């Protein structure tokens, strides 16, 4: 009788829902196609200058990366904000998190908010309470997570659902299906 060794494939995903006041994070393990909750929460930023908040995002994401050692990193794409100033701050918050991941040699996967909601709730226009309820259900949590943490967990689940047997689909949003890489440490070094 021949014995076959079962191969358990496990991937840890850290996802970030960036914000200039509150940045949500969610960490899940994906083992043989099953998503398992690891941790989530919010990085609450001080009422200080933007530069101080950006430094806090970078340091906090770096600490999460060092503690949980994820294999993959996902973040929400910038969306059209109500005003240009908000969009710029959000972009800078994203940049702080992206640089932290790139400096840890993690490939950065980006997802549009609409795609995340569609993947998790089945409705690209879902509200925050619907996302929270689905995250609680899908990850078998005792209560709904805080809204920003739920959004980050939704990004992680969207990324987990986007994975294919041949690797990852590298496109996001309208660009889905492209195989070009996005942000890497090499990109960060080129800009420094």
ROMINU-676276 format. One line per field, with one value per residue (C-alpha): residue in three letters; residue number from 1; x negated, z, y. Coordinates in steps of 0.2 Angstrom, whole numbers. Example, Ala and Ser with C-alpha at 12.3 -4.5 7.8 and 13.67 -1.06 7.14 Angstrom:
# ROMINU-676276
rest: [ALA;SER]
nr: [1;2]
px: [-62;-68]
pz: [39;36]
py: [-22;-5]
***
This chain:
# ROMINU-676276
rest: [UNK;UNK;UNK;UNK;UNK;UNK;UNK;UNK;UNK;UNK;UNK;UNK;UNK;UNK;UNK;UNK;UNK;UNK;UNK;UNK;UNK;UNK;UNK;UNK;UNK;UNK;UNK;UNK;UNK;UNK;UNK;UNK;UNK;UNK;UNK;UNK;UNK;UNK;UNK;UNK;UNK;UNK;UNK;UNK;UNK;UNK;UNK;UNK;UNK;UNK;UNK;UNK;UNK;UNK;UNK;UNK;UNK;UNK;UNK;UNK;UNK;UNK;UNK;UNK;UNK;UNK;UNK;UNK;UNK;UNK;UNK;UNK;UNK;UNK;UNK;UNK;UNK;UNK;UNK;UNK;UNK;UNK;UNK;UNK;UNK;UNK;UNK;UNK;UNK;UNK;UNK;UNK;UNK;UNK;UNK;UNK;UNK;UNK;UNK;UNK;UNK;UNK;UNK;UNK;UNK;UNK;UNK;UNK;UNK;UNK;UNK;UNK;UNK;UNK;UNK;UNK;UNK;UNK;UNK;UNK;UNK;UNK;UNK;UNK;UNK;UNK;UNK;UNK;UNK;UNK;UNK;UNK;UNK;UNK;UNK;UNK;UNK;UNK;UNK;UNK;UNK;UNK;UNK;UNK;UNK;UNK;UNK;UNK;UNK;UNK;UNK;UNK;UNK;UNK;UNK;UNK;UNK;UNK;UNK;UNK;UNK;UNK;UNK;UNK;UNK;UNK;UNK;UNK;UNK;UNK;UNK;UNK;UNK;UNK;UNK;UNK;UNK;UNK;UNK;UNK;UNK;UNK;UNK;UNK;UNK;UNK;UNK;UNK;UNK;UNK;UNK;UNK]
nr: [1;2;3;4;5;6;7;8;9;10;11;12;13;14;15;16;17;18;19;20;21;22;23;24;25;26;27;28;29;30;31;32;33;34;35;36;37;38;39;40;41;42;43;44;45;46;47;48;49;50;51;52;53;54;55;56;57;58;59;60;61;62;63;64;65;66;67;68;69;70;71;72;73;74;75;76;77;78;79;80;81;82;83;84;85;86;87;88;89;90;91;92;93;94;95;96;97;98;99;100;101;102;103;104;105;106;107;108;109;110;111;112;113;114;115;116;117;118;119;120;121;122;123;124;125;126;127;128;129;130;131;132;133;134;135;136;137;138;139;140;141;142;143;144;145;146;147;148;149;150;151;152;153;154;155;156;157;158;159;160;161;162;163;164;165;166;167;168;169;170;171;172;173;174;175;176;177;178;179;180;181;182;183;184;185;186;187;188;189;190;191;192]
px: [0;-7;-5;-3;-8;6;-1;6;5;6;5;6;14;13;25;26;41;31;37;29;38;42;33;41;31;36;26;32;25;30;27;32;45;53;51;48;48;31;33;40;41;39;24;31;20;17;24;7;-1;2;-17;-15;0;-9;-24;-12;-4;-21;-27;-11;-10;-28;-25;-10;-21;-35;-23;-12;-24;-11;-15;-4;2;18;25;40;37;40;58;65;67;79;65;47;40;47;42;24;23;30;17;3;10;10;-7;-14;-6;-12;-30;-30;-25;-37;-51;-47;-48;-29;-20;-6;11;24;43;57;69;84;75;71;90;95;84;89;107;112;117;104;115;116;116;104;117;119;100;99;113;105;88;95;104;90;76;87;84;94;99;97;80;78;82;64;57;72;67;49;55;66;51;42;56;58;39;41;56;46;32;32;24;11;6;14;24;14;26;39;55;56;39;43;34;18;2;-9;-16;-11;-21;-36;-52;-61;-47;-50;-69;-67;-57;-70]
pz: [0;-5;7;0;10;11;7;17;8;20;16;28;21;29;22;25;24;24;32;38;55;57;47;48;47;45;45;39;35;20;22;8;2;19;27;45;56;64;70;66;73;70;70;78;73;84;81;75;59;44;43;61;56;41;51;64;49;43;60;64;48;50;67;61;47;59;72;60;45;31;14;5;7;0;1;-5;-20;-20;-24;-29;-13;-9;-11;-17;0;7;-8;-6;12;8;-5;7;20;7;2;20;21;4;7;24;14;0;11;18;1;0;-17;-15;-22;-24;-25;-28;-14;-26;-30;-12;-7;-22;-18;1;1;-17;-19;-25;-16;1;16;31;42;28;26;45;45;31;39;55;46;34;48;62;73;90;85;70;70;70;53;48;54;44;29;30;33;18;8;14;9;-8;-10;-4;-16;-31;-29;-42;-43;-54;-42;-41;-53;-52;-60;-50;-53;-72;-75;-69;-78;-81;-76;-73;-56;-45;-31;-25;-16;-32;-37;-20;-22;-39;-32;-18]
py: [0;17;32;49;64;77;94;108;125;139;158;172;188;205;218;236;248;265;281;297;296;277;263;246;230;212;196;179;162;153;134;123;136;139;157;157;173;178;196;213;230;248;259;275;290;305;322;328;334;323;319;312;301;294;289;281;271;266;260;251;242;237;231;220;213;209;201;191;188;187;180;192;210;218;236;245;256;275;279;296;305;320;332;333;336;320;310;316;312;294;292;297;285;271;275;274;256;251;256;246;231;234;236;218;211;209;210;223;218;232;230;243;245;240;224;220;222;212;198;197;203;200;218;232;245;236;247;245;236;223;221;219;206;196;196;190;176;171;171;164;178;180;198;210;218;237;245;249;232;223;233;226;209;210;216;200;189;197;194;176;173;181;168;155;137;144;158;175;186;202;214;224;233;238;231;213;200;209;200;215;217;232;240;230;235;238;251;260;260;268;282;286]
***
